[in-house]
Amino acid sequence: MTVTDHTQATADAAHSHGIVPDSSRADRVVSFDVDAFPVPTGREENWRFSAVRDLKPLFADEPADGHLEWSTSDLPAGVTLTEIPVDDAVVRTVRAPGDRASAVAAKHSGGAMVLAIAPNTVVDEPITIDLNGAGGDVRGHLLVEVGTSAEATVVITRTGTARYSELVSVDLCDNAGLNLVLQQQWDADAIHAGEVVARLGRDARLRGTVVTLGGKVVRLNTSAAFAGEGASVDLFGLYFADSGQHQEHQLFVDHAVPKCTSRVTYKGALAGASARSVWIGDVLIRAAAEGTDTYELNRNLVLTDGARADSVPNLEIETGEIEGAGHASATGRFDEEQMFYLRSRGISEEQARKLVVRGFFADLIHEIGVPAVEASLMKQIELELEHVEEEIEDE
């Protein structure tokens, strides 16, 4: 399957392979001031892979005319969902926006929703939030705050249609644990640009999963910053782009303190002449972050001619006193040997393709840790594969 693959496991190897970015992520602008970010043209480094023309409505510095309908599961004791004014939301957000779309979202959201889990609260069942759009421009700002030694699973699902920009702030206090699942199951005409910014205290644990299956254009940036020793981040992603879809995921893990661990694993499949995916993974290990252990992986499976996947992993390492740092990236088509093996045992080409794709995603889906979500995703993958067969028949 592999067309391109590159891996490095130490600081010395990282520098020798030339994977330090041209400009440090540590120096990039973050601000709640919309004017700090010019309207993107597509020539900027962090927008050069993006569908800027389609995203243009999300750059307008003006109030929105639409909204999303919210529905939630019953909230258990120790969990609250409240609304706060814009000024309070700015103060409580863990980091300012890193691009114009999320800055516009924060400014024109009309106030932020805050999902708060009280200290020492352990929630056994997933907390679910469903957001449904009925069209129009929508700005959103959400804060997820997990108190000291609290643990919870939160599943947020987006459906319907909208031109939606958002900023999501995730604040984990010391020894807090959060399993956060973000599902993009939009209608085919939806446009979505979002930024997730997370901060982890000492010994905090964040397990984040992004699932992108719907929408015309989806661009999600996820940043995680360590504020206390002993914290860990596991970021997973699954995406499936059909013809006419552009799906982009950018990640930034900021190791600023010692003895923290991060793992990033994203997998995507593409089918259709105009299917497009973009994955950019950046890890910064600052000089003070001795004892860091980090690894990032991206795999892309191209199912039809004409689909395109861009994968750009980066490591920026400022200290040699680390446990390990590396990445791997691969993009390719079906392994012909796998296909031959399955066909030689009487399995049809269509069924063989389905088996390969299921196997490609299966281990990642099982990492989500929410059985209902895992079962639902397997069914959705089946539907995506039916579309693949239609694409192949049309070729």
VEXDREN-2710 file (C-alpha; in Angstrom, 1 decimal):
% VEXDREN-2710
k/r/px/py/pz
1/MET/0.0/0.0/0.0
2/THR/2.8/2.4/0.9
3/VAL/3.8/5.1/-1.6
4/THR/5.6/7.4/0.8
5/ASP/6.8/6.6/4.3
6/HIS/9.2/8.4/6.6
7/THR/9.9/7.7/10.3
8/GLN/12.4/8.9/12.8
9/ALA/12.7/8.0/16.4
10/THR/15.3/10.4/18.0
11/ALA/16.0/14.1/18.2
12/ASP/19.2/13.7/16.1
13/ALA/17.4/11.7/13.4
14/ALA/14.6/14.3/13.3
15/HIS/17.0/17.1/12.6
16/SER/19.0/15.1/10.1
17/HIS/15.9/14.4/8.1
18/GLY/15.1/18.1/7.8
19/ILE/11.7/18.0/9.4
20/VAL/11.9/21.2/11.4
21/PRO/9.3/23.6/10.1
22/ASP/10.3/26.8/8.3
23/SER/8.7/28.9/11.1
24/SER/8.2/27.7/14.6
25/ARG/4.7/27.1/15.8
26/ALA/5.7/28.7/19.0
27/ASP/6.0/32.0/17.1
28/ARG/2.6/31.9/15.3
29/VAL/0.0/34.6/16.1
30/VAL/-2.9/33.8/18.5
31/SER/-5.4/36.5/19.3
32/PHE/-9.1/37.2/19.9
33/ASP/-8.7/40.3/17.7
34/VAL/-10.0/39.4/14.3
35/ASP/-7.9/42.1/12.7
36/ALA/-4.8/40.2/13.8
37/PHE/-5.5/37.8/11.0
38/PRO/-5.8/39.0/7.4
39/VAL/-8.4/37.4/5.2
40/PRO/-6.6/34.2/3.9
41/THR/-5.8/34.0/0.2
42/GLY/-4.5/30.5/0.2
43/ARG/-0.9/31.5/-0.2
44/GLU/-0.3/31.5/3.5
45/GLU/1.6/28.5/4.9
46/ASN/-1.3/27.4/7.2
47/TRP/-3.9/27.9/4.4
48/ARG/-2.0/26.6/1.3
49/PHE/-3.9/23.2/1.3
50/SER/-7.3/24.7/2.3
51/ALA/-10.4/25.2/0.2
52/VAL/-10.2/29.0/0.9
53/ARG/-12.9/29.9/-1.7
54/ASP/-15.5/27.8/0.0
55/LEU/-14.4/28.9/3.5
56/LYS/-14.7/32.6/2.6
57/PRO/-18.1/33.2/4.3
58/LEU/-16.5/32.2/7.6
59/PHE/-13.9/35.0/7.4
60/ALA/-16.5/37.8/7.5
61/ASP/-16.2/40.0/10.6
62/GLU/-19.9/40.3/11.1
63/PRO/-22.8/38.7/13.1
64/ALA/-24.2/35.4/11.9
65/ASP/-27.8/34.9/10.8
66/GLY/-28.2/31.2/11.7
67/HIS/-28.0/28.9/14.7
68/LEU/-27.7/25.2/15.6
69/GLU/-30.3/23.3/17.5
70/TRP/-28.8/21.8/20.7
71/SER/-29.9/18.6/22.3
72/THR/-28.2/16.8/25.1
73/SER/-28.4/13.6/27.1
74/ASP/-29.6/13.9/30.7
75/LEU/-26.8/15.5/32.7
76/PRO/-25.8/13.6/35.8
77/ALA/-25.0/15.2/39.2
78/GLY/-21.8/17.3/39.0
79/VAL/-22.2/18.2/35.4
80/THR/-23.7/21.5/34.2
81/LEU/-24.3/23.1/30.8
82/THR/-24.6/26.9/31.0
83/GLU/-24.3/30.0/28.8
84/ILE/-21.8/32.8/29.6
85/PRO/-21.2/36.2/28.0
86/VAL/-18.6/36.7/25.3
87/ASP/-16.2/38.7/27.7
88/ASP/-16.3/35.9/30.3
89/ALA/-15.7/33.3/27.6
90/VAL/-12.6/35.1/26.4
91/VAL/-11.2/35.0/29.9
92/ARG/-11.9/31.3/30.5
93/THR/-10.8/30.1/27.1
94/VAL/-7.4/28.3/27.5
95/ARG/-5.8/29.9/24.5
96/ALA/-6.7/32.6/22.0
97/PRO/-7.7/31.6/18.4
98/GLY/-5.0/30.8/16.0
99/ASP/-6.7/31.8/12.8
100/ARG/-9.3/34.3/11.5
101/ALA/-12.3/31.8/11.3
102/SER/-12.1/30.9/15.0
103/ALA/-11.5/34.5/16.0
104/VAL/-14.6/35.5/14.1
105/ALA/-16.5/32.6/15.8
106/ALA/-15.5/33.8/19.3
107/LYS/-16.3/37.4/18.6
108/HIS/-19.7/36.9/17.1
109/SER/-20.9/33.8/19.0
110/GLY/-23.2/35.8/21.2
111/GLY/-21.8/34.0/24.2
112/ALA/-20.3/30.6/24.9
113/MET/-21.8/27.4/26.2
114/VAL/-19.8/25.9/29.1
115/LEU/-19.9/22.2/29.9
116/ALA/-18.4/21.8/33.3
117/ILE/-17.6/18.6/35.2
118/ALA/-17.1/19.3/38.9
119/PRO/-13.9/18.2/40.8
120/ASN/-13.9/14.5/41.8
121/THR/-16.9/13.8/39.6
122/VAL/-16.7/10.5/37.7
123/VAL/-19.3/10.1/35.0
124/ASP/-19.8/6.5/33.9
125/GLU/-22.1/7.1/30.8
126/PRO/-21.1/9.3/27.9
127/ILE/-22.4/12.8/27.9
128/THR/-23.8/13.5/24.4
129/ILE/-24.4/16.8/22.7
130/ASP/-26.1/16.9/19.3
131/LEU/-25.9/20.0/17.1
132/ASN/-28.1/20.3/14.1
133/GLY/-28.0/23.1/11.5
134/ALA/-30.8/24.3/9.3
135/GLY/-28.7/26.6/7.1
136/GLY/-27.2/30.0/7.3
137/ASP/-24.0/31.3/8.9
138/VAL/-23.4/30.2/12.4
139/ARG/-20.7/31.1/15.0
140/GLY/-20.0/28.9/18.0
141/HIS/-17.9/28.9/21.1
142/LEU/-17.8/26.0/23.5
143/LEU/-15.9/25.5/26.7
144/VAL/-15.3/22.1/28.3
145/GLU/-14.0/22.4/31.8
146/VAL/-13.0/19.2/33.7
147/GLY/-12.2/19.7/37.4
148/THR/-9.5/18.2/39.5
149/SER/-9.6/14.4/39.5
150/ALA/-12.8/14.3/37.5
151/GLU/-13.4/11.9/34.6
152/ALA/-15.9/12.0/31.8
153/THR/-16.6/11.0/28.2
154/VAL/-18.2/13.7/25.9
155/VAL/-19.5/12.9/22.5
156/ILE/-20.4/15.9/20.2
157/THR/-22.1/15.3/16.9
158/ARG/-22.8/17.8/14.2
159/THR/-25.5/17.2/11.6
160/GLY/-27.7/19.1/9.1
161/THR/-26.2/22.0/7.2
162/ALA/-24.6/25.3/8.0
163/ARG/-21.7/27.5/7.3
164/TYR/-20.2/27.0/10.7
165/SER/-17.1/28.5/12.4
166/GLU/-16.3/27.5/16.0
167/LEU/-13.8/27.7/18.8
168/VAL/-13.7/24.9/21.4
169/SER/-11.7/25.3/24.6
170/VAL/-10.8/22.2/26.7
171/ASP/-9.4/22.8/30.2
172/LEU/-8.3/19.8/32.2
173/CYS/-7.3/20.4/35.8
174/ASP/-4.7/18.3/37.6
175/ASN/-5.4/14.5/37.4
176/ALA/-8.5/15.0/35.3
177/GLY/-9.4/12.6/32.5
178/LEU/-11.5/13.3/29.4
179/ASN/-12.5/11.2/26.4
180/LEU/-13.7/13.7/23.8
181/VAL/-15.3/12.6/20.6
182/LEU/-16.1/15.1/17.8
183/GLN/-18.2/13.7/15.0
184/GLN/-18.7/15.7/11.7
185/GLN/-21.8/14.1/10.0
186/TRP/-22.9/17.1/8.1
187/ASP/-25.1/17.1/5.0
188/ALA/-23.2/17.3/1.7
189/ASP/-23.4/21.1/1.4
190/ALA/-22.1/22.1/4.9
191/ILE/-19.0/24.2/5.4
192/HIS/-17.2/23.9/8.7
193/ALA/-14.0/25.5/10.1
194/GLY/-13.2/24.8/13.7
195/GLU/-10.4/25.1/16.2
196/VAL/-10.0/23.0/19.3
197/VAL/-7.5/24.3/21.9
198/ALA/-6.7/22.1/25.0
199/ARG/-4.7/22.7/28.1
200/LEU/-3.6/19.9/30.5
201/GLY/-2.6/20.2/34.1
202/ARG/-0.3/17.8/36.0
203/ASP/-1.1/14.1/35.4
204/ALA/-4.2/15.0/33.2
205/ARG/-5.3/12.7/30.5
206/LEU/-6.9/13.7/27.2
207/ARG/-8.2/11.2/24.7
208/GLY/-9.6/13.0/21.7
209/THR/-11.2/11.5/18.6
210/VAL/-12.2/13.4/15.5
211/VAL/-14.5/11.6/13.0
212/THR/-15.2/13.5/9.7
213/LEU/-17.5/11.8/7.2
214/GLY/-19.9/14.6/6.1
215/GLY/-19.8/18.1/4.8
216/LYS/-18.6/19.7/1.6
217/VAL/-15.6/21.3/3.3
218/VAL/-14.4/20.6/6.8
219/ARG/-11.3/22.1/8.3
220/LEU/-10.5/21.2/11.9
221/ASN/-7.4/22.4/13.8
222/THR/-6.6/20.7/17.2
223/SER/-4.0/22.0/19.6
224/ALA/-3.0/20.5/22.9
225/ALA/-0.6/22.2/25.4
226/PHE/0.9/20.6/28.5
227/ALA/0.9/22.9/31.6
228/GLY/1.9/20.2/34.1
229/GLU/4.2/17.3/34.3
230/GLY/3.1/13.7/33.8
231/ALA/0.2/14.6/31.5
232/SER/-0.7/12.5/28.4
233/VAL/-2.6/13.2/25.1
234/ASP/-3.9/10.5/22.7
235/LEU/-5.4/12.0/19.5
236/PHE/-7.2/9.8/17.0
237/GLY/-8.8/10.7/13.7
238/LEU/-10.9/9.0/11.1
239/TYR/-12.0/10.6/7.8
240/PHE/-13.6/9.4/4.6
241/ALA/-13.7/11.8/1.7
242/ASP/-16.1/11.2/-1.2
243/SER/-16.1/13.0/-4.6
244/GLY/-16.7/16.7/-4.0
245/GLN/-15.5/16.6/-0.3
246/HIS/-12.5/18.5/1.1
247/GLN/-11.5/17.3/4.6
248/GLU/-8.6/18.9/6.4
249/HIS/-7.1/18.2/9.8
250/GLN/-4.3/20.2/11.4
251/LEU/-2.8/19.2/14.7
252/PHE/-0.3/20.9/17.1
253/VAL/1.0/19.3/20.3
254/ASP/3.0/21.7/22.5
255/HIS/5.4/19.9/24.9
256/ALA/6.4/22.8/27.2
257/VAL/7.0/20.9/30.4
258/PRO/8.9/17.7/31.3
259/LYS/7.8/14.1/31.3
260/CYS/4.7/14.3/29.2
261/THR/3.5/11.8/26.5
262/SER/1.6/12.3/23.2
263/ARG/0.4/10.0/20.6
264/VAL/-1.4/11.0/17.3
265/THR/-3.0/8.5/15.0
266/TYR/-5.1/9.6/12.0
267/LYS/-6.4/7.4/9.2
268/GLY/-8.3/8.4/6.1
269/ALA/-9.8/6.9/2.9
270/LEU/-10.7/8.7/-0.3
271/ALA/-12.9/7.8/-3.2
272/GLY/-13.9/10.0/-6.2
273/ALA/-12.1/12.1/-8.7
274/SER/-12.4/15.3/-6.7
275/ALA/-12.0/13.8/-3.2
276/ARG/-9.4/15.6/-1.2
277/SER/-7.9/15.2/2.3
278/VAL/-5.2/17.1/4.1
279/TRP/-3.4/16.1/7.3
280/ILE/-0.8/18.3/8.9
281/GLY/0.7/17.2/12.2
282/ASP/3.1/19.5/14.2
283/VAL/4.8/18.6/17.5
284/LEU/7.0/21.1/19.3
285/ILE/9.3/19.9/22.1
286/ARG/10.5/23.0/23.9
287/ALA/13.9/23.2/25.7
288/ALA/12.3/22.7/29.1
289/ALA/10.4/19.6/28.0
290/GLU/13.0/16.9/29.0
291/GLY/11.7/13.4/29.2
292/THR/9.1/13.9/26.4
293/ASP/7.8/10.8/24.6
294/THR/5.9/11.6/21.4
295/TYR/4.9/9.9/18.1
296/GLU/2.5/10.8/15.3
297/LEU/1.1/8.6/12.5
298/ASN/-1.0/9.3/9.4
299/ARG/-2.2/6.7/6.9
300/ASN/-4.3/7.4/3.8
301/LEU/-5.9/4.8/1.5
302/VAL/-6.8/6.0/-2.0
303/LEU/-9.6/3.9/-3.4
304/THR/-10.2/5.4/-6.8
305/ASP/-8.2/7.4/-9.4
306/GLY/-8.1/11.2/-9.1
307/ALA/-8.5/11.4/-5.3
308/ARG/-5.7/13.3/-3.6
309/ALA/-4.3/13.1/0.0
310/ASP/-1.7/15.5/1.4
311/SER/0.1/14.4/4.5
312/VAL/2.7/16.7/6.2
313/PRO/4.2/15.6/9.6
314/ASN/6.6/18.0/11.4
315/LEU/8.8/17.7/14.5
316/GLU/10.5/20.7/16.1
317/ILE/12.8/19.7/18.9
318/GLU/14.7/22.1/21.1
319/THR/16.3/19.6/23.6
320/GLY/18.1/16.3/23.1
321/GLU/17.0/15.0/26.6
322/ILE/13.9/13.1/25.4
323/GLU/12.6/9.6/25.7
324/GLY/11.6/9.5/22.0
325/ALA/10.1/11.5/19.1
326/GLY/9.1/10.3/15.7
327/HIS/6.5/10.2/13.0
328/ALA/5.3/8.1/10.1
329/SER/3.2/9.0/7.1
330/ALA/2.0/6.9/4.2
331/THR/-0.4/7.3/1.3
332/GLY/-1.2/4.6/-1.3
333/ARG/-3.8/2.4/-3.0
334/PHE/-4.8/-1.2/-2.2
335/ASP/-2.0/-3.7/-1.8
336/GLU/-2.3/-5.8/-4.9
337/GLU/-1.1/-8.9/-3.0
338/GLN/-3.9/-8.5/-0.5
339/MET/-6.4/-8.2/-3.3
340/PHE/-4.9/-11.3/-5.1
341/TYR/-5.0/-13.3/-1.9
342/LEU/-8.6/-12.6/-1.2
343/ARG/-9.7/-13.1/-4.8
344/SER/-7.9/-16.4/-5.0
345/ARG/-10.1/-17.6/-2.2
346/GLY/-13.3/-17.0/-4.0
347/ILE/-14.0/-13.5/-2.6
348/SER/-15.4/-11.0/-5.1
349/GLU/-13.5/-7.8/-5.8
350/GLU/-16.2/-5.7/-4.2
351/GLN/-16.2/-7.8/-1.0
352/ALA/-12.4/-7.9/-0.9
353/ARG/-12.3/-4.1/-1.1
354/LYS/-14.8/-3.9/1.8
355/LEU/-12.7/-6.3/3.9
356/VAL/-9.5/-4.3/3.3
357/VAL/-11.1/-1.0/4.2
358/ARG/-12.8/-2.4/7.3
359/GLY/-9.5/-3.8/8.5
360/PHE/-7.8/-0.4/7.7
361/PHE/-10.2/1.4/10.1
362/ALA/-11.1/-1.3/12.6
363/ASP/-8.2/-0.8/15.2
364/LEU/-8.7/2.9/15.1
365/ILE/-12.5/2.7/15.7
366/HIS/-11.9/0.4/18.7
367/GLU/-9.7/3.0/20.2
368/ILE/-12.7/5.4/20.6
369/GLY/-13.9/3.6/23.8
370/VAL/-17.6/4.4/23.3
371/PRO/-19.3/1.2/22.2
372/ALA/-22.4/3.0/20.7
373/VAL/-20.2/5.3/18.7
374/GLU/-18.0/2.4/17.5
375/ALA/-21.0/0.4/16.3
376/SER/-22.5/3.4/14.5
377/LEU/-19.2/4.2/12.8
378/MET/-18.9/0.7/11.4
379/LYS/-22.3/1.1/9.8
380/GLN/-21.4/4.4/8.4
381/ILE/-18.2/3.0/6.9
382/GLU/-20.4/0.4/5.2
383/LEU/-22.5/3.1/3.6
384/GLU/-19.4/4.9/2.5
385/LEU/-18.1/1.7/0.8
386/GLU/-21.4/1.4/-1.1
387/HIS/-20.7/4.9/-2.5
388/VAL/-17.2/3.7/-3.4
389/GLU/-18.6/0.9/-5.5
390/GLU/-20.8/3.4/-7.3
391/GLU/-17.7/5.6/-8.0
392/ILE/-15.8/2.6/-9.4
393/GLU/-18.8/1.5/-11.6
394/ASP/-18.9/5.1/-13.1
395/GLU/-15.2/5.0/-14.0
END
